[in-house]
């Protein structure tokens, strides 16, 4: 599945954050079990979104939001980094995460991305 990236519109940001929180929560609980703790609090997403140079991208397939990412772009140095990336719950394991990553690499200089990704 090939995802198309575009910036999240102001009227989409609420759903973007809800979908991201749900994806992080369910992924954590699938590995570590049920928890009452919120794994990705909204304040953490907001902090990322308010970072200097932050851009929120939604990923769509057939005009349906299937995931997204927050990328912090430094226009001057081009040392950019990926803050958050998620695939919407219920549609994982279909290549969407890889497609999002590929589109980010294609669209944005990724000097730092490779260092982060390879160190995981």
Order of alpha helices (4+ residues) and beta strands (2+ residues): beta-alpha-alpha-beta-beta-beta-alpha-alpha
